[in-house]
Amino acid sequence: MGLSAAEGMILHGLLEEAAGDIVVKLDKQGFIIHASANFAELGFDLSLLLLLPHVTDLAERSHDQDVSDYTGAVLSGRALGGWVEFPAITPEAPEGPGSANSQRWYALSLRPILDEEGEPNGAIGLMRSVQHLRALEGELHASVMTDPLTGLANRHAFCASLRRHLTSGGSHTVAIFAIDRMRALYMQYGQRTADDIQWGFAKFLDTMILPGQELAQLDEERFAVIMPEMTTRAANAWADDVLETFASLAMDSSSRSAKLSASAGIARIECTVDWTLRQAELALVMARAGGGMRVGKCRQLSANDHRAAQTAEQLLGVAAAAR
């Protein structure tokens, strides 16, 4: 690559961090003037280019500013080392919104090259593939945010979405569905049958939700649906239809088969996440207390109720922090 002794020392230090990475040398404007042979993995051949590529040309448009900021900081002497991650523009990952599944992620680390006066006159760096780390992060995120049996969003993800709807305003409603007598079914038929019922009910609800609605699993027997811009009356009618459809599909095929039914609780999304869920769960309890296979609904809050609920939530937060 025709490196000077000082540049060779910098490169040696970089190569101690990882072998097999792409090595690049930049001029003081950030253009790539030399690169190792494996730079061709990115689809660039410096020997055939009339114009040298800038380091930001390697990153997709959504991340080129991050690369530009990092490179500028190194070349101006404001940053030493560190890394910046970005999806690279490669023949296998064309730029565009539809190419997310084929993105190839790299991390770039640069060290400044100093002139005789100690001023940055370019940089040498490594480009390291972090594709496997991104894949692991995606798998970890999926495991944290989804239920392993049904594949639905879990309670953590649902509460995050509920919080976003609270801050956005509007008239939104939430419904909580549950299989009636799930504990008794588990005790009679065992865990495998209980899992099959849970999985089947999840798939049924997934076919019943309307466009724009969000379905999640709160625990082993309860499922929640966010219904944006839907009044409680409309939500109640929709939930009634869901339960009636489920009842017609869950008819006993024999006297020994499990007798399945479900109930639902409806509440407005208001005040706080905890308050909303408690209201919907209370409505579910009332529906079950009435014999099941029905929809329970909590009363709407008045302005005074809102203030009292918010004050109670704040006091609970202070008490929890004090503990």
C-alpha positions as CSV (number, residue, x, y, z in Angstrom):
1,M,0.0,0.0,0.0
2,G,3.1,2.3,0.0
3,L,2.8,3.3,3.7
4,S,5.3,5.4,5.6
5,A,7.0,4.1,8.8
6,A,4.5,6.2,10.9
7,E,1.6,4.9,9.0
8,G,3.0,1.3,9.3
9,M,3.0,1.7,13.1
10,I,-0.6,2.9,13.1
11,L,-1.6,0.0,10.8
12,H,0.3,-2.5,13.0
13,G,-1.6,-1.4,16.0
14,L,-4.9,-1.7,14.1
15,L,-4.1,-5.1,12.8
16,E,-3.5,-6.3,16.4
17,E,-7.1,-5.6,17.0
18,A,-8.4,-7.9,14.3
19,A,-7.0,-9.7,11.3
20,G,-8.9,-10.1,8.0
21,D,-10.6,-6.7,8.2
22,I,-10.7,-4.2,5.4
23,V,-7.9,-1.7,5.6
24,V,-8.4,1.8,4.2
25,K,-6.3,4.9,3.9
26,L,-7.9,8.3,3.6
27,D,-6.5,11.6,2.5
28,K,-7.3,14.7,4.6
29,Q,-10.6,15.3,2.8
30,G,-11.8,11.7,3.5
31,F,-11.3,10.2,0.1
32,I,-10.1,6.6,0.0
33,I,-6.6,6.6,-1.7
34,H,-5.5,3.1,-0.8
35,A,-7.3,-0.1,0.4
36,S,-6.5,-3.7,1.0
37,A,-7.4,-6.3,-1.6
38,N,-10.6,-7.4,0.3
39,F,-12.0,-3.9,-0.3
40,A,-13.4,-5.5,-3.4
41,E,-16.0,-7.3,-1.2
42,L,-17.8,-3.9,-1.1
43,G,-18.0,-3.8,-5.0
44,F,-15.3,-1.2,-5.4
45,D,-12.1,-1.6,-7.5
46,L,-9.9,1.5,-6.9
47,S,-7.7,0.7,-10.0
48,L,-10.7,1.1,-12.3
49,L,-12.2,4.2,-10.8
50,L,-11.6,7.6,-12.4
51,L,-12.7,9.4,-9.2
52,L,-11.7,8.2,-5.8
53,P,-14.7,7.2,-3.5
54,H,-15.2,9.2,-0.4
55,V,-15.6,7.2,2.8
56,T,-19.2,8.3,3.1
57,D,-19.9,6.7,-0.3
58,L,-19.6,3.4,1.4
59,A,-22.6,4.0,3.7
60,E,-26.3,3.9,2.9
61,R,-27.9,7.3,2.8
62,S,-29.6,6.8,6.1
63,H,-26.2,6.5,7.9
64,D,-23.8,8.6,5.7
65,Q,-24.1,11.6,8.0
66,D,-22.9,9.5,11.0
67,V,-19.9,8.3,9.0
68,S,-19.2,11.9,7.8
69,D,-19.4,13.3,11.4
70,Y,-17.1,10.6,12.7
71,T,-14.6,10.9,9.9
72,G,-14.6,14.7,10.2
73,A,-13.9,14.4,13.9
74,V,-10.9,12.1,13.3
75,L,-9.4,14.2,10.5
76,S,-9.7,17.4,12.5
77,G,-8.0,15.8,15.5
78,R,-11.1,16.0,17.7
79,A,-11.5,12.2,18.0
80,L,-9.0,9.3,18.5
81,G,-10.2,5.8,17.7
82,G,-13.7,4.7,18.4
83,W,-16.1,3.1,16.0
84,V,-19.0,4.0,13.8
85,E,-21.4,1.4,12.5
86,F,-23.3,1.6,9.3
87,P,-25.0,-0.6,6.6
88,A,-22.7,-0.6,3.6
89,I,-23.8,-0.1,0.0
90,T,-22.8,-3.3,-1.7
91,P,-24.0,-5.2,-4.8
92,E,-25.7,-7.7,-2.5
93,A,-27.4,-4.9,-0.5
94,P,-28.6,-2.2,-2.9
95,E,-29.7,1.0,-1.3
96,G,-33.4,1.5,-0.7
97,P,-36.2,0.9,1.8
98,G,-36.8,-2.6,0.5
99,S,-33.3,-3.9,1.1
100,A,-33.3,-4.1,4.9
101,N,-33.1,-7.9,4.9
102,S,-29.9,-7.9,2.8
103,Q,-28.1,-5.1,4.6
104,R,-24.4,-5.8,5.4
105,W,-23.3,-3.9,8.5
106,Y,-19.7,-2.7,9.1
107,A,-18.0,-0.9,11.8
108,L,-15.3,1.7,10.9
109,S,-12.4,2.7,13.2
110,L,-10.0,5.4,12.1
111,R,-6.7,6.7,13.4
112,P,-5.3,10.1,12.2
113,I,-2.1,10.3,10.2
114,L,0.0,13.3,11.5
115,D,2.3,15.4,9.4
116,E,5.7,16.8,10.5
117,E,3.9,19.5,12.4
118,G,1.7,17.1,14.3
119,E,-1.4,18.0,12.3
120,P,-3.8,15.4,10.9
121,N,-3.0,14.8,7.2
122,G,-5.3,11.8,6.6
123,A,-6.3,8.6,8.4
124,I,-5.8,4.9,8.4
125,G,-8.6,2.6,9.5
126,L,-10.2,-0.8,9.6
127,M,-13.7,-1.8,8.4
128,R,-14.9,-4.7,10.4
129,S,-18.0,-6.8,9.5
130,V,-20.5,-6.7,12.3
131,Q,-23.2,-8.5,10.4
132,H,-23.3,-11.5,12.8
133,L,-23.6,-9.1,15.8
134,R,-26.5,-7.3,14.1
135,A,-28.2,-10.7,13.5
136,L,-27.7,-11.7,17.2
137,E,-29.1,-8.3,18.3
138,G,-32.2,-8.9,16.1
139,E,-32.7,-12.3,17.5
140,L,-32.2,-11.0,21.1
141,H,-34.7,-8.2,20.4
142,A,-37.2,-10.7,19.1
143,S,-36.8,-12.9,22.1
144,V,-37.3,-10.0,24.5
145,M,-40.3,-8.5,22.7
146,T,-42.2,-11.6,21.6
147,D,-43.8,-14.6,23.2
148,P,-41.9,-17.8,22.4
149,L,-45.0,-20.0,21.9
150,T,-47.3,-17.8,19.9
151,G,-44.8,-15.3,18.3
152,L,-47.0,-12.4,19.3
153,A,-45.7,-9.2,20.9
154,N,-45.4,-9.7,24.7
155,R,-46.5,-7.6,27.6
156,H,-43.3,-5.5,27.5
157,A,-43.8,-4.6,23.8
158,F,-47.5,-4.0,24.3
159,C,-47.0,-1.6,27.2
160,A,-44.5,0.4,25.1
161,S,-47.0,0.6,22.3
162,L,-49.8,1.6,24.7
163,R,-47.6,4.4,26.1
164,R,-47.1,5.7,22.5
165,H,-50.9,5.8,22.0
166,L,-51.3,7.7,25.3
167,T,-48.9,10.4,24.3
168,S,-50.3,10.7,20.8
169,G,-53.8,11.5,22.0
170,G,-57.0,10.6,20.3
171,S,-59.8,8.2,21.2
172,H,-58.3,4.8,21.5
173,T,-59.6,1.6,23.2
174,V,-58.0,-1.6,24.5
175,A,-59.5,-5.0,24.9
176,I,-58.3,-7.9,27.0
177,F,-59.4,-11.4,25.9
178,A,-59.0,-14.6,27.9
179,I,-59.9,-18.2,27.7
180,D,-62.4,-19.0,30.5
181,R,-61.4,-21.5,33.1
182,M,-57.9,-21.9,31.7
183,R,-56.5,-23.1,35.0
184,A,-59.1,-25.9,35.2
185,L,-58.3,-26.9,31.6
186,Y,-54.6,-27.1,32.5
187,M,-55.3,-29.2,35.5
188,Q,-57.5,-31.6,33.6
189,Y,-55.7,-31.9,30.3
190,G,-52.1,-31.0,31.1
191,Q,-49.5,-28.4,29.8
192,R,-49.4,-29.6,26.2
193,T,-53.1,-29.2,25.7
194,A,-53.0,-25.9,27.4
195,D,-50.2,-24.7,25.1
196,D,-52.3,-25.9,22.1
197,I,-55.3,-24.0,23.3
198,Q,-53.2,-20.9,23.9
199,W,-51.6,-21.1,20.5
200,G,-54.9,-21.7,18.7
201,F,-56.6,-18.8,20.5
202,A,-53.7,-16.5,19.5
203,K,-54.0,-17.5,15.8
204,F,-57.8,-17.0,16.0
205,L,-57.4,-13.5,17.4
206,D,-54.8,-12.7,14.8
207,T,-57.4,-13.5,12.0
208,M,-60.0,-11.4,13.7
209,I,-58.2,-8.1,14.3
210,L,-58.9,-5.3,12.0
211,P,-56.3,-3.3,10.0
212,G,-54.4,-0.9,12.3
213,Q,-55.2,-2.9,15.4
214,E,-52.3,-4.4,17.5
215,L,-52.4,-7.8,19.1
216,A,-50.2,-8.9,22.0
217,Q,-50.0,-11.6,24.7
218,L,-50.0,-10.4,28.3
219,D,-49.5,-13.8,30.0
220,E,-50.4,-17.5,29.6
221,E,-54.2,-16.9,29.2
222,R,-54.7,-13.2,28.4
223,F,-54.4,-11.4,25.1
224,A,-54.7,-7.7,24.5
225,V,-55.7,-5.7,21.4
226,I,-55.2,-2.0,20.9
227,M,-57.9,-0.4,18.8
228,P,-56.9,3.0,17.5
229,E,-59.6,5.6,16.9
230,M,-62.4,3.3,18.0
231,T,-65.0,4.2,20.6
232,T,-65.9,1.9,23.4
233,R,-69.3,1.2,21.8
234,A,-67.7,0.1,18.5
235,A,-65.0,-1.8,20.4
236,N,-67.7,-3.6,22.4
237,A,-69.6,-4.6,19.2
238,W,-66.3,-5.9,17.6
239,A,-65.4,-7.9,20.8
240,D,-68.9,-9.4,20.9
241,D,-68.5,-10.5,17.3
242,V,-65.1,-12.1,18.2
243,L,-66.5,-14.0,21.1
244,E,-69.5,-15.2,19.1
245,T,-67.3,-16.4,16.2
246,F,-65.0,-18.2,18.7
247,A,-68.0,-19.9,20.3
248,S,-69.2,-21.1,16.9
249,L,-65.7,-22.5,16.1
250,A,-65.2,-24.1,19.5
251,M,-68.3,-26.3,19.5
252,D,-67.7,-29.6,21.3
253,S,-66.9,-32.4,18.9
254,S,-67.4,-35.0,21.7
255,S,-68.5,-35.2,25.3
256,R,-64.9,-35.6,26.4
257,S,-63.4,-32.7,24.5
258,A,-62.5,-29.4,26.3
259,K,-65.4,-27.0,26.5
260,L,-63.9,-23.7,25.4
261,S,-65.2,-20.2,25.8
262,A,-63.7,-16.8,26.2
263,S,-64.5,-13.4,27.7
264,A,-63.3,-9.9,27.1
265,G,-62.8,-6.6,29.0
266,I,-63.0,-3.2,27.2
267,A,-61.5,0.1,28.4
268,R,-60.5,3.5,27.0
269,I,-56.8,4.2,26.7
270,E,-56.4,7.1,29.1
271,C,-54.5,8.5,32.0
272,T,-51.6,5.9,32.3
273,V,-50.6,2.5,31.0
274,D,-51.2,0.9,34.4
275,W,-54.5,2.6,34.8
276,T,-55.7,1.5,31.4
277,L,-54.7,-2.1,31.9
278,R,-56.3,-2.2,35.3
279,Q,-59.6,-0.9,33.9
280,A,-59.6,-3.4,31.1
281,E,-58.7,-6.3,33.5
282,L,-61.4,-5.2,35.9
283,A,-63.9,-5.3,33.0
284,L,-62.7,-8.8,32.2
285,V,-63.2,-9.9,35.8
286,M,-66.8,-8.5,35.6
287,A,-67.4,-10.4,32.4
288,R,-66.2,-13.6,33.9
289,A,-68.2,-13.1,37.0
290,G,-71.3,-12.8,34.9
291,G,-70.7,-16.3,33.5
292,G,-68.2,-15.8,30.8
293,M,-68.7,-15.5,27.0
294,R,-69.4,-11.8,27.3
295,V,-67.8,-8.4,27.1
296,G,-67.3,-6.3,30.2
297,K,-66.9,-2.6,30.0
298,C,-65.6,0.0,32.5
299,R,-67.1,3.4,32.9
300,Q,-65.3,6.3,31.3
301,L,-63.4,8.7,33.5
302,S,-64.5,12.2,34.3
303,A,-62.0,15.1,34.5
304,N,-61.9,14.7,38.3
305,D,-61.3,11.0,37.9
306,H,-58.4,11.7,35.5
307,R,-56.7,14.0,38.0
308,A,-57.2,11.6,40.9
309,A,-55.9,8.7,38.9
310,Q,-52.8,10.7,37.8
311,T,-52.2,11.8,41.4
312,A,-52.4,8.2,42.6
313,E,-50.0,7.0,39.9
314,Q,-47.5,9.7,40.9
315,L,-47.8,8.8,44.6
316,L,-47.2,5.2,43.8
317,G,-44.2,6.1,41.8
318,V,-42.7,8.2,44.6
319,A,-43.4,5.4,47.1
320,A,-41.7,2.8,44.8
321,A,-38.7,5.1,44.4
322,A,-38.5,5.6,48.2
323,R,-38.3,1.8,48.7
